[in-house]
């Protein structure tokens, strides 16, 4: 599958009655979510590493080809230099291999790229440390995607140095788009608990895949111009053979699935080469989300 779409979580109780059927139980959320979307951003692993039984259950409850895009634990990425944490990163990858057990091919594995999110206090001065960390990553076992947040990474010459490094090693660049919640009309201060960094969007493809984290606004009209921009970009990238992971967040989590589905519909209207969303095959799709 060349295009995968999802949200930042799969177990949100506020989706009962919309994304999930009325009366859904929390133990069924992952199975129901994976019948509607094709990927999920697994932020929970940033805070706690699941045990082998949990990983096995994730694989059992999702269809072949559904992808977990899991974040490296904060003990790996948020303790200063990365090189001392290389053993911890490799151990985490080993612990997640259960998502590929029983898969007939890499495409059927539930293990997607691993996500390394660096904190705002990790600057370009640490480039040698970052290089050593990325070189140690076994990309034949799982692709790696990198998100930087220090503002200097987005300035020259550091931006070009990072691009060259990622291209050389086949590491994907995570593109964080927070523009919808930072527009003049968006008033991000209304949702301080969900605020994401206001960093530039540099739409560059560094590897055979790309990851976009789109921080949507609850008001779909605010998102529309930014979504249309991404539709044009993704159409070109997909036609060039790039695999795309697109994850939709929203400060009001109730709106995330509807915003994601709207983006899928825009891609289809544009005749972009994307597969149908599994959600479309549900006999009685939710109705409320279609309003957003």
C-alpha positions in Angstrom: 0.0 0.0 0.0 1.5 3.3 -1.1 -0.6 5.6 1.0 -1.6 5.1 4.7 -3.8 7.4 6.7 -4.6 7.5 10.4 -4.8 9.5 13.6 -2.6 10.0 16.6 -4.5 7.5 18.8 -6.9 4.6 18.4 -8.5 4.4 21.8 -10.5 7.6 22.3 -13.8 7.1 24.1 -15.2 10.3 22.5 -15.4 8.5 19.2 -18.1 6.1 20.4 -21.2 6.8 18.4 -19.2 8.4 15.5 -16.1 6.5 14.5 -17.0 3.6 16.7 -20.5 2.1 16.8 -22.7 3.0 19.8 -22.0 0.7 22.8 -18.4 -0.1 21.7 -16.1 -1.3 24.5 -12.6 0.0 25.0 -11.1 -3.5 24.4 -12.5 -3.4 20.9 -11.2 0.1 20.0 -8.0 -1.0 18.2 -9.9 -3.6 16.1 -12.6 -1.2 15.2 -10.1 1.6 14.4 -8.1 -0.7 12.1 -11.3 -1.5 10.1 -11.5 2.2 9.3 -8.0 3.5 8.9 -4.7 2.0 7.6 -2.2 3.2 10.2 -1.9 4.8 13.6 0.7 7.0 15.2 1.7 5.1 18.4 2.7 7.9 20.8 2.1 5.6 23.8 5.5 4.0 23.4 7.1 7.4 24.1 6.0 7.0 27.7 6.0 3.3 28.3 7.3 0.3 26.3 4.6 -2.4 25.8 5.4 -6.0 26.8 5.5 -8.9 24.4 2.0 -10.0 25.1 0.6 -6.5 24.3 2.6 -6.3 21.1 1.3 -9.7 20.0 -2.3 -8.6 20.8 -1.9 -5.5 18.6 -0.8 -7.7 15.7 -3.7 -10.2 16.3 -6.3 -7.4 16.4 -5.3 -5.7 13.2 -5.5 -6.8 9.5 -2.4 -7.6 7.5 -0.8 -4.4 6.2 -2.1 -2.2 8.9 0.9 -0.1 10.2 1.9 1.0 13.7 4.1 4.0 13.5 5.7 3.8 16.9 7.7 6.6 18.7 11.0 5.8 20.3 10.8 6.1 24.1 11.7 9.4 25.7 14.5 7.6 27.6 16.2 7.2 24.2 15.6 10.6 22.6 15.2 13.1 25.4 18.3 12.5 27.6 20.8 14.7 25.8 23.2 13.0 23.4 21.8 10.1 21.5 24.9 7.8 21.2 24.6 6.5 24.8 21.0 5.5 24.0 21.8 3.4 20.9 21.5 0.1 22.9 18.1 1.2 24.2 16.9 2.1 20.7 18.0 -1.3 19.4 16.3 -3.1 22.3 13.1 -1.2 21.6 13.2 -2.2 18.0 13.7 -5.9 19.0 10.8 -5.7 21.4 8.5 -4.4 18.6 9.4 -7.2 16.2 6.3 -9.1 17.4 4.3 -6.9 15.1 5.8 -8.7 12.1 5.3 -12.3 13.4 3.2 -14.4 11.1 3.4 -11.8 8.2 4.0 -13.5 4.8 5.8 -10.4 3.5 7.1 -7.0 4.8 3.9 -5.5 3.4 1.8 -7.6 5.6 3.8 -6.8 8.7 2.2 -4.4 11.2 5.5 -2.8 12.0 5.9 0.5 10.2 8.7 3.0 10.4 10.0 3.8 13.9 9.7 7.5 14.9 12.5 9.4 16.5 11.3 12.8 17.7 14.1 15.0 19.0 13.4 17.7 21.6 13.7 21.5 21.0 17.0 21.5 22.9 18.7 19.1 20.5 20.6 21.5 18.2 22.6 21.2 14.9 25.8 21.4 17.0 25.0 17.7 17.8 25.2 16.6 14.2 28.0 14.2 14.7 26.1 12.6 17.6 23.0 12.4 15.4 25.0 10.9 12.5 26.4 8.1 14.8 22.9 7.3 16.0 21.4 7.1 12.6 24.2 5.0 11.2 23.7 2.5 14.0 20.0 2.0 13.2 19.4 -1.3 11.3 17.2 0.0 8.5 16.8 -3.5 7.0 14.7 -4.4 10.1 12.6 -1.2 10.1 12.8 2.2 8.5 13.5 5.1 10.7 11.8 8.6 10.5 13.2 11.7 12.2 11.5 14.8 13.5 13.6 17.8 14.6 12.3 20.7 16.6 15.2 23.0 17.3 14.7 26.1 15.2 18.2 26.1 13.8 17.6 22.8 12.0 15.3 24.7 9.6 18.0 27.3 8.8 21.0 27.1 6.4 23.5 25.5 6.3 22.0 23.1 8.9 18.9 22.3 6.9 21.0 21.2 3.9 23.3 19.2 6.0 20.4 17.4 7.6 18.8 16.7 4.2 22.0 15.3 2.8 22.5 13.1 5.9 19.0 11.7 5.8 19.2 11.1 2.0 22.5 9.3 2.4 21.2 7.0 5.1 17.7 6.5 3.7 16.1 8.0 6.9 12.7 9.7 6.4 12.0 13.2 7.4 8.9 13.8 9.5 7.1 16.9 8.2 5.2 18.6 11.0 2.5 21.0 9.8 1.1 23.1 12.5 0.0 26.0 10.3 -3.8 25.4 10.7 -3.6 26.0 14.4 -1.3 29.0 14.1 -3.2 31.0 11.5 -4.5 34.4 12.6 -8.1 33.1 12.9 -7.1 29.8 14.6 -6.4 31.1 18.1 -4.1 28.2 19.2 -4.2 29.7 22.8 -7.6 28.2 23.0 -6.0 24.7 23.1 -2.8 25.2 25.1 -2.7 21.6 26.3 -2.4 20.4 22.7 -0.1 23.1 21.3 2.6 21.8 18.9 5.8 23.7 18.0 5.4 26.4 15.3 8.1 25.3 12.9 8.5 25.8 9.2 7.2 23.2 6.7 10.0 22.1 4.4 8.3 19.6 2.0 11.4 17.5 1.1 11.4 13.8 0.4 14.6 12.2 1.8 13.9 8.5 1.4 11.6 6.0 -0.2 8.9 7.1 2.2 7.7 10.3 3.8 5.7 11.0 7.0 3.4 14.0 7.5 1.9 15.0 10.9 -0.9 17.4 10.1 -2.2 19.3 13.1 -5.7 20.2 12.0 -8.0 22.9 13.3 -11.5 21.9 14.6 -13.0 24.2 12.0 -12.6 22.4 8.6 -12.6 25.7 6.7 -9.3 26.7 8.3 -7.7 23.4 7.3 -9.0 23.5 3.7 -6.2 25.5 2.0 -3.5 23.6 3.7 -5.1 20.2 2.9 -5.4 21.2 -0.7 -1.7 22.1 -0.8 -0.8 18.7 0.6 -3.1 17.0 -1.9 -1.1 18.5 -4.8 2.2 17.6 -3.2 1.2 14.0 -2.3 -0.2 13.4 -5.7 3.2 14.1 -7.2 5.2 12.1 -4.6 2.9 9.1 -4.9 3.2 9.1 -8.7 7.0 9.1 -8.3 6.8 6.0 -6.1 7.1 7.5 -2.6 5.2 5.8 0.2 3.3 8.2 2.3 2.2 8.0 5.9 -0.3 10.9 6.8 -1.4 11.4 10.3 -4.1 13.9 11.3 -4.2 15.4 14.8 -6.7 17.9 16.2 -6.8 19.8 19.5 -10.3 18.6 19.8 -9.7 14.9 19.4 -13.4 14.3 18.5 -12.7 15.9 15.1 -9.5 14.0 14.1 -11.2 11.1 12.3 -13.6 13.4 10.4 -10.7 15.7 9.4 -8.7 12.7 8.2 -11.6 11.3 6.2 -12.1 14.7 4.6 -8.5 14.7 3.5 -8.9 11.2 2.0 -12.0 12.5 0.0 -9.9 15.5 -1.3 -7.3 13.1 -2.5 -9.9 10.9 -4.3 -11.5 14.0 -5.9 -8.0 15.0 -7.2 -7.7 11.5 -8.7 -4.5 10.9 -6.6 -3.3 7.3 -6.7 -4.6 6.3 -3.2 -6.4 3.1 -2.2 -10.0 3.4 -0.8 -10.2 3.9 2.9 -11.4 0.7 4.7 -13.9 3.0 6.4 -15.7 3.3 3.1 -16.6 -0.4 3.1 -18.5 -0.2 6.4 -22.2 -0.8 5.6 -23.5 2.0 7.7 -20.8 4.6 8.1 -21.0 7.2 10.8 -23.0 10.2 9.9 -22.0 13.0 12.2 -18.3 13.0 11.1 -19.4 13.8 7.6 -20.4 17.2 8.8 -16.8 18.3 9.5 
